[in-house]
Amino acid sequence: MSLLTLFLLAYVGAITPGPDILLVMRNTLLFGFIQGVKVFSGIASGWIVYLGVLYFGFGYFFNGKVTQIVLSIFGAVYLAYIAFMLFKKSATHIAVQDSKVSKESPDTYLKALIINLSNPKAILFFSVIVAPFIESNPLVSLSVLFCGLSSAFFSIILIATFFRNLICDKVFHIIDKVCSILFACFALLLLYHVYDVFKS
C-alpha cells in the first residue's frame, strides 16, 4: 500500500462518526480550540498505545474475545455514564466561555483516552484494517498513519472552532442533549458488539 493511500485510509477512518470524533466536536463547539486540542491529545495517546502494540507485533492481543468483551463492556458503561451526565445537565450549567473550561471538564484528557481505548471501532481499525499494510516499513507506515488520523481530527477542531462563534446558548444546550443521545447509542452498540463476540 502506498503511503498516500495509507494516509487517506487513516483520514477517512478517523473522520467517520464515532465517540472519539463526537467528543472532540462537542468540546470544541462548547469550549473552544484549546479544549478541542486537549480532547485530541487524549485520543492521540490512545492511538500511540494501539500503534505501539502493532509495532511490537502484539496486534493479535486485540483480536482476542476476552479483550474485546472486557473493553466493550467497560466502554459501554463509561459512555452511558457520560450520556447520563450530559442529559441531566440544565441549560444554566453550560459554560460557553473559555474561562469556565477548567470548572466544566477538568478530566478531558483522561475521558478522551478512556473512550478511545475502549472503542471497538478503533480496535478494529488498527488490528484488522491497518495491520496488514504496515509490514514492509512499520515505522514510516505508522508515522504516516498517525499523521492521517491527526489531520482528520484537526480538520474537525478548526471547523468547530469557526462555527462555535455562530451558535447561541440555546443551541449549545441542544448540542449537549443530542450528544447525550448519541453517546447512549454508542453504548448500546458496544453492548451489541459484546453479544456478537459471544455468538461467534
Rosetta constraint file for C-alpha pairs under 8 A:
AtomPair CA 1 CA 5 HARMONIC 6.45 0.50
AtomPair CA 1 CA 6 HARMONIC 6.67 0.50
AtomPair CA 1 CA 133 HARMONIC 6.08 0.50
AtomPair CA 2 CA 6 HARMONIC 6.32 0.50
AtomPair CA 3 CA 7 HARMONIC 6.08 0.50
AtomPair CA 3 CA 141 HARMONIC 6.72 0.50
AtomPair CA 3 CA 144 HARMONIC 6.69 0.50
AtomPair CA 4 CA 8 HARMONIC 6.23 0.50
AtomPair CA 5 CA 9 HARMONIC 6.05 0.50
AtomPair CA 6 CA 10 HARMONIC 6.19 0.50
AtomPair CA 6 CA 133 HARMONIC 8.00 0.50
AtomPair CA 6 CA 141 HARMONIC 7.52 0.50
AtomPair CA 6 CA 144 HARMONIC 7.08 0.50
AtomPair CA 6 CA 145 HARMONIC 6.24 0.50
AtomPair CA 6 CA 148 HARMONIC 7.86 0.50
AtomPair CA 7 CA 11 HARMONIC 6.18 0.50
AtomPair CA 7 CA 144 HARMONIC 5.82 0.50
AtomPair CA 7 CA 145 HARMONIC 5.52 0.50
AtomPair CA 7 CA 147 HARMONIC 7.14 0.50
AtomPair CA 7 CA 148 HARMONIC 4.64 0.50
AtomPair CA 7 CA 149 HARMONIC 7.81 0.50
AtomPair CA 8 CA 12 HARMONIC 6.05 0.50
AtomPair CA 8 CA 148 HARMONIC 6.53 0.50
AtomPair CA 9 CA 13 HARMONIC 5.89 0.50
AtomPair CA 9 CA 148 HARMONIC 7.69 0.50
AtomPair CA 10 CA 14 HARMONIC 5.99 0.50
AtomPair CA 10 CA 145 HARMONIC 5.65 0.50
AtomPair CA 10 CA 146 HARMONIC 7.59 0.50
AtomPair CA 10 CA 148 HARMONIC 4.95 0.50
AtomPair CA 10 CA 149 HARMONIC 5.13 0.50
AtomPair CA 11 CA 15 HARMONIC 6.24 0.50
AtomPair CA 11 CA 148 HARMONIC 4.75 0.50
AtomPair CA 11 CA 149 HARMONIC 5.13 0.50
AtomPair CA 11 CA 150 HARMONIC 7.83 0.50
AtomPair CA 11 CA 151 HARMONIC 6.72 0.50
AtomPair CA 11 CA 152 HARMONIC 5.11 0.50
AtomPair CA 12 CA 16 HARMONIC 6.34 0.50
AtomPair CA 12 CA 152 HARMONIC 7.45 0.50
AtomPair CA 13 CA 125 HARMONIC 7.57 0.50
AtomPair CA 13 CA 149 HARMONIC 7.72 0.50
AtomPair CA 14 CA 21 HARMONIC 7.41 0.50
AtomPair CA 14 CA 149 HARMONIC 5.55 0.50
AtomPair CA 14 CA 152 HARMONIC 6.08 0.50
AtomPair CA 14 CA 153 HARMONIC 7.14 0.50
AtomPair CA 15 CA 21 HARMONIC 6.73 0.50
AtomPair CA 15 CA 152 HARMONIC 5.68 0.50
AtomPair CA 15 CA 153 HARMONIC 6.97 0.50
AtomPair CA 16 CA 21 HARMONIC 7.76 0.50
AtomPair CA 17 CA 21 HARMONIC 6.50 0.50
AtomPair CA 17 CA 22 HARMONIC 7.04 0.50
AtomPair CA 18 CA 22 HARMONIC 6.15 0.50
AtomPair CA 18 CA 121 HARMONIC 7.75 0.50
AtomPair CA 18 CA 186 HARMONIC 7.59 0.50
AtomPair CA 19 CA 23 HARMONIC 5.99 0.50
AtomPair CA 19 CA 115 HARMONIC 7.16 0.50
AtomPair CA 19 CA 116 HARMONIC 7.94 0.50
AtomPair CA 19 CA 119 HARMONIC 7.81 0.50
AtomPair CA 19 CA 183 HARMONIC 6.69 0.50
AtomPair CA 19 CA 186 HARMONIC 6.92 0.50
AtomPair CA 20 CA 24 HARMONIC 6.42 0.50
AtomPair CA 20 CA 43 HARMONIC 6.96 0.50
AtomPair CA 20 CA 112 HARMONIC 7.07 0.50
AtomPair CA 20 CA 115 HARMONIC 6.83 0.50
AtomPair CA 20 CA 116 HARMONIC 6.24 0.50
AtomPair CA 21 CA 25 HARMONIC 6.13 0.50
AtomPair CA 21 CA 153 HARMONIC 7.00 0.50
AtomPair CA 21 CA 156 HARMONIC 7.86 0.50
AtomPair CA 22 CA 26 HARMONIC 5.98 0.50
AtomPair CA 22 CA 179 HARMONIC 7.47 0.50
AtomPair CA 23 CA 27 HARMONIC 6.10 0.50
AtomPair CA 23 CA 39 HARMONIC 7.34 0.50
AtomPair CA 23 CA 112 HARMONIC 7.42 0.50
AtomPair CA 24 CA 28 HARMONIC 6.05 0.50
AtomPair CA 24 CA 36 HARMONIC 5.43 0.50
AtomPair CA 24 CA 37 HARMONIC 7.94 0.50
AtomPair CA 24 CA 39 HARMONIC 5.79 0.50
AtomPair CA 24 CA 40 HARMONIC 6.44 0.50
AtomPair CA 24 CA 153 HARMONIC 7.66 0.50
AtomPair CA 24 CA 156 HARMONIC 7.71 0.50
AtomPair CA 24 CA 157 HARMONIC 6.95 0.50
AtomPair CA 25 CA 29 HARMONIC 6.06 0.50
AtomPair CA 25 CA 36 HARMONIC 7.16 0.50
AtomPair CA 25 CA 156 HARMONIC 6.48 0.50
AtomPair CA 25 CA 157 HARMONIC 6.44 0.50
AtomPair CA 25 CA 160 HARMONIC 6.16 0.50
AtomPair CA 26 CA 30 HARMONIC 6.20 0.50
AtomPair CA 26 CA 175 HARMONIC 7.26 0.50
AtomPair CA 26 CA 176 HARMONIC 7.61 0.50
AtomPair CA 26 CA 179 HARMONIC 7.40 0.50
AtomPair CA 27 CA 31 HARMONIC 5.62 0.50
AtomPair CA 27 CA 32 HARMONIC 7.08 0.50
AtomPair CA 27 CA 35 HARMONIC 6.26 0.50
AtomPair CA 27 CA 36 HARMONIC 5.64 0.50
AtomPair CA 27 CA 39 HARMONIC 7.53 0.50
AtomPair CA 28 CA 32 HARMONIC 4.53 0.50
AtomPair CA 28 CA 33 HARMONIC 5.55 0.50
AtomPair CA 28 CA 34 HARMONIC 7.67 0.50
AtomPair CA 28 CA 35 HARMONIC 5.95 0.50
AtomPair CA 28 CA 36 HARMONIC 4.39 0.50
AtomPair CA 28 CA 157 HARMONIC 6.19 0.50
AtomPair CA 28 CA 160 HARMONIC 5.94 0.50
AtomPair CA 28 CA 161 HARMONIC 6.10 0.50
AtomPair CA 28 CA 164 HARMONIC 7.73 0.50
AtomPair CA 29 CA 160 HARMONIC 5.38 0.50
AtomPair CA 29 CA 161 HARMONIC 6.19 0.50
AtomPair CA 29 CA 163 HARMONIC 7.29 0.50
AtomPair CA 29 CA 164 HARMONIC 4.89 0.50
AtomPair CA 29 CA 172 HARMONIC 7.86 0.50
AtomPair CA 30 CA 95 HARMONIC 7.06 0.50
AtomPair CA 30 CA 96 HARMONIC 5.42 0.50
AtomPair CA 30 CA 97 HARMONIC 7.93 0.50
AtomPair CA 30 CA 164 HARMONIC 7.01 0.50
AtomPair CA 30 CA 172 HARMONIC 6.55 0.50
AtomPair CA 31 CA 35 HARMONIC 5.90 0.50
AtomPair CA 31 CA 36 HARMONIC 7.60 0.50
AtomPair CA 31 CA 95 HARMONIC 7.23 0.50
AtomPair CA 31 CA 96 HARMONIC 5.82 0.50
AtomPair CA 31 CA 97 HARMONIC 6.38 0.50
AtomPair CA 31 CA 98 HARMONIC 5.35 0.50
AtomPair CA 31 CA 101 HARMONIC 6.15 0.50
AtomPair CA 32 CA 36 HARMONIC 6.40 0.50
AtomPair CA 32 CA 98 HARMONIC 6.40 0.50
AtomPair CA 32 CA 161 HARMONIC 5.82 0.50
AtomPair CA 32 CA 164 HARMONIC 7.40 0.50
AtomPair CA 33 CA 37 HARMONIC 6.30 0.50
AtomPair CA 33 CA 157 HARMONIC 6.53 0.50
AtomPair CA 33 CA 158 HARMONIC 7.33 0.50
AtomPair CA 33 CA 161 HARMONIC 5.67 0.50
AtomPair CA 34 CA 38 HARMONIC 6.33 0.50
AtomPair CA 35 CA 39 HARMONIC 6.37 0.50
AtomPair CA 35 CA 101 HARMONIC 7.49 0.50
AtomPair CA 35 CA 108 HARMONIC 7.91 0.50
AtomPair CA 36 CA 40 HARMONIC 6.18 0.50
AtomPair CA 36 CA 157 HARMONIC 6.03 0.50
AtomPair CA 37 CA 41 HARMONIC 6.09 0.50
AtomPair CA 37 CA 157 HARMONIC 7.46 0.50
AtomPair CA 38 CA 42 HARMONIC 6.62 0.50
AtomPair CA 38 CA 108 HARMONIC 6.64 0.50
AtomPair CA 38 CA 109 HARMONIC 5.78 0.50
AtomPair CA 39 CA 43 HARMONIC 6.49 0.50
AtomPair CA 39 CA 108 HARMONIC 5.74 0.50
AtomPair CA 39 CA 109 HARMONIC 5.36 0.50
AtomPair CA 39 CA 111 HARMONIC 7.92 0.50
AtomPair CA 39 CA 112 HARMONIC 5.54 0.50
AtomPair CA 40 CA 44 HARMONIC 5.93 0.50
AtomPair CA 40 CA 109 HARMONIC 7.85 0.50
AtomPair CA 40 CA 112 HARMONIC 7.34 0.50
AtomPair CA 40 CA 153 HARMONIC 7.13 0.50
AtomPair CA 41 CA 45 HARMONIC 6.10 0.50
AtomPair CA 41 CA 109 HARMONIC 6.61 0.50
AtomPair CA 42 CA 46 HARMONIC 6.59 0.50
AtomPair CA 42 CA 108 HARMONIC 7.65 0.50
AtomPair CA 42 CA 109 HARMONIC 4.51 0.50
AtomPair CA 42 CA 110 HARMONIC 6.21 0.50
AtomPair CA 42 CA 111 HARMONIC 7.44 0.50
AtomPair CA 42 CA 112 HARMONIC 4.86 0.50
AtomPair CA 42 CA 113 HARMONIC 4.39 0.50
AtomPair CA 42 CA 116 HARMONIC 7.99 0.50
AtomPair CA 43 CA 47 HARMONIC 6.48 0.50
AtomPair CA 43 CA 109 HARMONIC 7.85 0.50
AtomPair CA 43 CA 112 HARMONIC 5.32 0.50
AtomPair CA 43 CA 113 HARMONIC 5.06 0.50
AtomPair CA 43 CA 115 HARMONIC 7.80 0.50
AtomPair CA 43 CA 116 HARMONIC 5.58 0.50
AtomPair CA 44 CA 48 HARMONIC 6.31 0.50
AtomPair CA 44 CA 113 HARMONIC 7.82 0.50
AtomPair CA 44 CA 150 HARMONIC 7.63 0.50
AtomPair CA 45 CA 49 HARMONIC 6.53 0.50
AtomPair CA 45 CA 113 HARMONIC 6.53 0.50
AtomPair CA 46 CA 50 HARMONIC 6.47 0.50
AtomPair CA 46 CA 113 HARMONIC 5.56 0.50
AtomPair CA 46 CA 114 HARMONIC 7.92 0.50
AtomPair CA 46 CA 116 HARMONIC 5.77 0.50
AtomPair CA 46 CA 117 HARMONIC 5.57 0.50
AtomPair CA 47 CA 51 HARMONIC 5.96 0.50
AtomPair CA 47 CA 116 HARMONIC 7.79 0.50
AtomPair CA 47 CA 146 HARMONIC 7.67 0.50
AtomPair CA 48 CA 52 HARMONIC 5.86 0.50
AtomPair CA 49 CA 53 HARMONIC 6.23 0.50
AtomPair CA 50 CA 54 HARMONIC 6.31 0.50
AtomPair CA 50 CA 123 HARMONIC 7.70 0.50
AtomPair CA 50 CA 126 HARMONIC 6.75 0.50
AtomPair CA 51 CA 55 HARMONIC 5.98 0.50
AtomPair CA 51 CA 126 HARMONIC 7.48 0.50
AtomPair CA 51 CA 142 HARMONIC 6.69 0.50
AtomPair CA 52 CA 56 HARMONIC 6.16 0.50
AtomPair CA 53 CA 57 HARMONIC 6.26 0.50
AtomPair CA 53 CA 58 HARMONIC 5.10 0.50
AtomPair CA 53 CA 59 HARMONIC 5.88 0.50
AtomPair CA 54 CA 58 HARMONIC 5.70 0.50
AtomPair CA 54 CA 59 HARMONIC 4.98 0.50
AtomPair CA 54 CA 126 HARMONIC 7.73 0.50
AtomPair CA 54 CA 127 HARMONIC 7.28 0.50
AtomPair CA 54 CA 131 HARMONIC 6.79 0.50
AtomPair CA 55 CA 138 HARMONIC 6.47 0.50
AtomPair CA 55 CA 139 HARMONIC 7.42 0.50
AtomPair CA 55 CA 142 HARMONIC 7.89 0.50
AtomPair CA 59 CA 63 HARMONIC 7.18 0.50
AtomPair CA 59 CA 127 HARMONIC 5.41 0.50
AtomPair CA 59 CA 131 HARMONIC 7.41 0.50
AtomPair CA 60 CA 64 HARMONIC 6.76 0.50
AtomPair CA 60 CA 127 HARMONIC 7.25 0.50
AtomPair CA 61 CA 67 HARMONIC 7.24 0.50
AtomPair CA 62 CA 67 HARMONIC 6.02 0.50
AtomPair CA 62 CA 68 HARMONIC 6.53 0.50
AtomPair CA 62 CA 123 HARMONIC 6.53 0.50
AtomPair CA 62 CA 127 HARMONIC 6.65 0.50
AtomPair CA 63 CA 67 HARMONIC 7.35 0.50
AtomPair CA 63 CA 68 HARMONIC 6.96 0.50
AtomPair CA 63 CA 127 HARMONIC 7.03 0.50
AtomPair CA 64 CA 68 HARMONIC 6.34 0.50
AtomPair CA 65 CA 69 HARMONIC 6.06 0.50
AtomPair CA 65 CA 197 HARMONIC 6.47 0.50
AtomPair CA 65 CA 198 HARMONIC 7.84 0.50
AtomPair CA 66 CA 70 HARMONIC 6.09 0.50
AtomPair CA 67 CA 71 HARMONIC 6.08 0.50
AtomPair CA 68 CA 72 HARMONIC 5.86 0.50
AtomPair CA 68 CA 120 HARMONIC 7.18 0.50
AtomPair CA 68 CA 194 HARMONIC 7.46 0.50
AtomPair CA 68 CA 197 HARMONIC 7.74 0.50
AtomPair CA 69 CA 73 HARMONIC 6.08 0.50
AtomPair CA 69 CA 193 HARMONIC 7.94 0.50
AtomPair CA 69 CA 194 HARMONIC 5.29 0.50
AtomPair CA 69 CA 197 HARMONIC 7.12 0.50
AtomPair CA 70 CA 74 HARMONIC 6.15 0.50
AtomPair CA 71 CA 75 HARMONIC 5.93 0.50
AtomPair CA 71 CA 117 HARMONIC 7.65 0.50
AtomPair CA 71 CA 118 HARMONIC 4.83 0.50
AtomPair CA 71 CA 119 HARMONIC 7.41 0.50
AtomPair CA 71 CA 120 HARMONIC 7.69 0.50
AtomPair CA 72 CA 76 HARMONIC 5.98 0.50
AtomPair CA 72 CA 118 HARMONIC 5.95 0.50
AtomPair CA 72 CA 119 HARMONIC 6.84 0.50
AtomPair CA 72 CA 120 HARMONIC 6.55 0.50
AtomPair CA 72 CA 190 HARMONIC 5.35 0.50
AtomPair CA 72 CA 191 HARMONIC 6.74 0.50
AtomPair CA 72 CA 193 HARMONIC 7.15 0.50
AtomPair CA 72 CA 194 HARMONIC 6.35 0.50
AtomPair CA 73 CA 77 HARMONIC 6.24 0.50
AtomPair CA 73 CA 190 HARMONIC 6.89 0.50
AtomPair CA 73 CA 191 HARMONIC 6.41 0.50
AtomPair CA 73 CA 194 HARMONIC 7.07 0.50
AtomPair CA 74 CA 78 HARMONIC 6.21 0.50
AtomPair CA 74 CA 118 HARMONIC 6.69 0.50
AtomPair CA 75 CA 79 HARMONIC 5.99 0.50
AtomPair CA 75 CA 114 HARMONIC 7.62 0.50
AtomPair CA 75 CA 115 HARMONIC 6.35 0.50
AtomPair CA 75 CA 118 HARMONIC 4.75 0.50
AtomPair CA 75 CA 119 HARMONIC 6.45 0.50
AtomPair CA 75 CA 187 HARMONIC 7.05 0.50
AtomPair CA 75 CA 190 HARMONIC 7.12 0.50
AtomPair CA 76 CA 80 HARMONIC 6.02 0.50
AtomPair CA 76 CA 186 HARMONIC 7.34 0.50
AtomPair CA 76 CA 187 HARMONIC 4.10 0.50
AtomPair CA 76 CA 188 HARMONIC 6.80 0.50
AtomPair CA 76 CA 189 HARMONIC 8.00 0.50
AtomPair CA 76 CA 190 HARMONIC 5.51 0.50
AtomPair CA 76 CA 191 HARMONIC 6.33 0.50
AtomPair CA 77 CA 81 HARMONIC 6.21 0.50
AtomPair CA 77 CA 187 HARMONIC 6.91 0.50
AtomPair CA 78 CA 82 HARMONIC 6.34 0.50
AtomPair CA 78 CA 115 HARMONIC 7.60 0.50
AtomPair CA 78 CA 187 HARMONIC 7.98 0.50
AtomPair CA 79 CA 83 HARMONIC 6.08 0.50
AtomPair CA 79 CA 115 HARMONIC 7.44 0.50
AtomPair CA 79 CA 183 HARMONIC 5.68 0.50
AtomPair CA 79 CA 184 HARMONIC 6.50 0.50
AtomPair CA 79 CA 186 HARMONIC 7.21 0.50
AtomPair CA 79 CA 187 HARMONIC 5.49 0.50
AtomPair CA 80 CA 84 HARMONIC 6.15 0.50
AtomPair CA 80 CA 183 HARMONIC 6.65 0.50
AtomPair CA 80 CA 184 HARMONIC 5.31 0.50
AtomPair CA 80 CA 187 HARMONIC 5.74 0.50
AtomPair CA 81 CA 85 HARMONIC 6.25 0.50
AtomPair CA 82 CA 86 HARMONIC 6.16 0.50
AtomPair CA 82 CA 180 HARMONIC 7.11 0.50
AtomPair CA 82 CA 183 HARMONIC 7.22 0.50
AtomPair CA 83 CA 87 HARMONIC 6.04 0.50
AtomPair CA 83 CA 179 HARMONIC 7.24 0.50
AtomPair CA 83 CA 180 HARMONIC 4.00 0.50
AtomPair CA 83 CA 181 HARMONIC 6.50 0.50
AtomPair CA 83 CA 182 HARMONIC 7.79 0.50
AtomPair CA 83 CA 183 HARMONIC 5.36 0.50
AtomPair CA 83 CA 184 HARMONIC 5.54 0.50
AtomPair CA 84 CA 88 HARMONIC 6.20 0.50
AtomPair CA 84 CA 180 HARMONIC 6.68 0.50
AtomPair CA 85 CA 89 HARMONIC 6.34 0.50
AtomPair CA 85 CA 180 HARMONIC 7.87 0.50
AtomPair CA 86 CA 176 HARMONIC 5.80 0.50
AtomPair CA 86 CA 177 HARMONIC 6.50 0.50
AtomPair CA 86 CA 179 HARMONIC 7.54 0.50
AtomPair CA 86 CA 180 HARMONIC 5.39 0.50
AtomPair CA 87 CA 176 HARMONIC 6.91 0.50
AtomPair CA 87 CA 177 HARMONIC 5.37 0.50
AtomPair CA 87 CA 180 HARMONIC 5.47 0.50
AtomPair CA 87 CA 181 HARMONIC 7.77 0.50
AtomPair CA 89 CA 93 HARMONIC 6.36 0.50
AtomPair CA 89 CA 94 HARMONIC 7.62 0.50
AtomPair CA 90 CA 94 HARMONIC 7.24 0.50
AtomPair CA 90 CA 173 HARMONIC 7.68 0.50
AtomPair CA 91 CA 169 HARMONIC 7.99 0.50
AtomPair CA 91 CA 170 HARMONIC 7.41 0.50
AtomPair CA 91 CA 173 HARMONIC 5.44 0.50
AtomPair CA 94 CA 104 HARMONIC 7.97 0.50
AtomPair CA 94 CA 172 HARMONIC 7.44 0.50
AtomPair CA 94 CA 173 HARMONIC 6.83 0.50
AtomPair CA 95 CA 100 HARMONIC 5.86 0.50
AtomPair CA 95 CA 101 HARMONIC 7.01 0.50
AtomPair CA 95 CA 104 HARMONIC 6.80 0.50
AtomPair CA 96 CA 100 HARMONIC 7.47 0.50
AtomPair CA 96 CA 169 HARMONIC 7.29 0.50
AtomPair CA 96 CA 172 HARMONIC 7.76 0.50
AtomPair CA 97 CA 101 HARMONIC 7.28 0.50
AtomPair CA 100 CA 104 HARMONIC 6.25 0.50
AtomPair CA 101 CA 105 HARMONIC 6.19 0.50
AtomPair CA 101 CA 106 HARMONIC 7.54 0.50
AtomPair CA 102 CA 106 HARMONIC 5.29 0.50
AtomPair CA 107 CA 111 HARMONIC 5.99 0.50
AtomPair CA 108 CA 112 HARMONIC 6.17 0.50
AtomPair CA 109 CA 113 HARMONIC 6.22 0.50
AtomPair CA 110 CA 114 HARMONIC 6.15 0.50
AtomPair CA 111 CA 115 HARMONIC 6.23 0.50
AtomPair CA 112 CA 116 HARMONIC 6.13 0.50
AtomPair CA 113 CA 117 HARMONIC 6.15 0.50
AtomPair CA 114 CA 118 HARMONIC 6.14 0.50
AtomPair CA 115 CA 119 HARMONIC 6.05 0.50
AtomPair CA 116 CA 122 HARMONIC 6.91 0.50
AtomPair CA 117 CA 122 HARMONIC 7.57 0.50
AtomPair CA 117 CA 123 HARMONIC 7.84 0.50
AtomPair CA 119 CA 123 HARMONIC 6.50 0.50
AtomPair CA 119 CA 190 HARMONIC 7.96 0.50
AtomPair CA 120 CA 124 HARMONIC 5.87 0.50
AtomPair CA 120 CA 190 HARMONIC 7.36 0.50
AtomPair CA 121 CA 125 HARMONIC 5.99 0.50
AtomPair CA 122 CA 126 HARMONIC 6.14 0.50
AtomPair CA 123 CA 127 HARMONIC 5.87 0.50
AtomPair CA 123 CA 128 HARMONIC 7.90 0.50
AtomPair CA 124 CA 128 HARMONIC 5.36 0.50
AtomPair CA 124 CA 129 HARMONIC 6.76 0.50
AtomPair CA 125 CA 129 HARMONIC 5.07 0.50
AtomPair CA 125 CA 130 HARMONIC 6.14 0.50
AtomPair CA 126 CA 130 HARMONIC 5.09 0.50
AtomPair CA 126 CA 131 HARMONIC 6.14 0.50
AtomPair CA 127 CA 131 HARMONIC 5.41 0.50
AtomPair CA 128 CA 132 HARMONIC 7.26 0.50
AtomPair CA 130 CA 134 HARMONIC 6.98 0.50
AtomPair CA 131 CA 135 HARMONIC 7.49 0.50
AtomPair CA 134 CA 138 HARMONIC 4.99 0.50
AtomPair CA 134 CA 141 HARMONIC 5.56 0.50
AtomPair CA 134 CA 142 HARMONIC 7.06 0.50
AtomPair CA 137 CA 141 HARMONIC 6.01 0.50
AtomPair CA 138 CA 142 HARMONIC 5.88 0.50
AtomPair CA 139 CA 143 HARMONIC 6.16 0.50
AtomPair CA 140 CA 144 HARMONIC 6.21 0.50
AtomPair CA 141 CA 145 HARMONIC 6.08 0.50
AtomPair CA 142 CA 146 HARMONIC 6.11 0.50
AtomPair CA 143 CA 147 HARMONIC 6.27 0.50
AtomPair CA 144 CA 148 HARMONIC 6.21 0.50
AtomPair CA 145 CA 149 HARMONIC 6.31 0.50
AtomPair CA 146 CA 150 HARMONIC 6.07 0.50
AtomPair CA 147 CA 151 HARMONIC 6.02 0.50
AtomPair CA 148 CA 152 HARMONIC 6.47 0.50
AtomPair CA 149 CA 153 HARMONIC 6.58 0.50
AtomPair CA 150 CA 154 HARMONIC 6.11 0.50
AtomPair CA 151 CA 155 HARMONIC 6.09 0.50
AtomPair CA 152 CA 156 HARMONIC 6.57 0.50
AtomPair CA 153 CA 157 HARMONIC 6.23 0.50
AtomPair CA 154 CA 158 HARMONIC 6.07 0.50
AtomPair CA 155 CA 159 HARMONIC 6.21 0.50
AtomPair CA 156 CA 160 HARMONIC 5.96 0.50
AtomPair CA 157 CA 161 HARMONIC 5.98 0.50
AtomPair CA 158 CA 162 HARMONIC 6.31 0.50
AtomPair CA 159 CA 163 HARMONIC 6.36 0.50
AtomPair CA 160 CA 164 HARMONIC 5.95 0.50
AtomPair CA 161 CA 165 HARMONIC 7.37 0.50
AtomPair CA 162 CA 166 HARMONIC 7.80 0.50
AtomPair CA 163 CA 167 HARMONIC 6.81 0.50
AtomPair CA 167 CA 171 HARMONIC 6.17 0.50
AtomPair CA 167 CA 172 HARMONIC 7.05 0.50
AtomPair CA 168 CA 172 HARMONIC 6.57 0.50
AtomPair CA 169 CA 173 HARMONIC 6.46 0.50
AtomPair CA 170 CA 174 HARMONIC 6.44 0.50
AtomPair CA 171 CA 175 HARMONIC 6.10 0.50
AtomPair CA 172 CA 176 HARMONIC 6.47 0.50
AtomPair CA 173 CA 177 HARMONIC 6.55 0.50
AtomPair CA 174 CA 178 HARMONIC 6.12 0.50
AtomPair CA 175 CA 179 HARMONIC 5.98 0.50
AtomPair CA 176 CA 180 HARMONIC 6.09 0.50
AtomPair CA 177 CA 181 HARMONIC 6.43 0.50
AtomPair CA 178 CA 182 HARMONIC 6.25 0.50
AtomPair CA 179 CA 183 HARMONIC 5.98 0.50
AtomPair CA 180 CA 184 HARMONIC 6.17 0.50
AtomPair CA 181 CA 185 HARMONIC 6.26 0.50
AtomPair CA 182 CA 186 HARMONIC 6.22 0.50
AtomPair CA 183 CA 187 HARMONIC 6.18 0.50
AtomPair CA 184 CA 188 HARMONIC 6.34 0.50
AtomPair CA 185 CA 189 HARMONIC 6.23 0.50
AtomPair CA 186 CA 190 HARMONIC 6.24 0.50
AtomPair CA 187 CA 191 HARMONIC 6.42 0.50
AtomPair CA 188 CA 192 HARMONIC 6.19 0.50
AtomPair CA 189 CA 193 HARMONIC 6.11 0.50
AtomPair CA 190 CA 194 HARMONIC 6.39 0.50
AtomPair CA 191 CA 195 HARMONIC 6.42 0.50
AtomPair CA 192 CA 196 HARMONIC 6.10 0.50
AtomPair CA 193 CA 197 HARMONIC 6.14 0.50
AtomPair CA 194 CA 198 HARMONIC 6.24 0.50
AtomPair CA 195 CA 199 HARMONIC 6.29 0.50
AtomPair CA 196 CA 200 HARMONIC 6.36 0.50
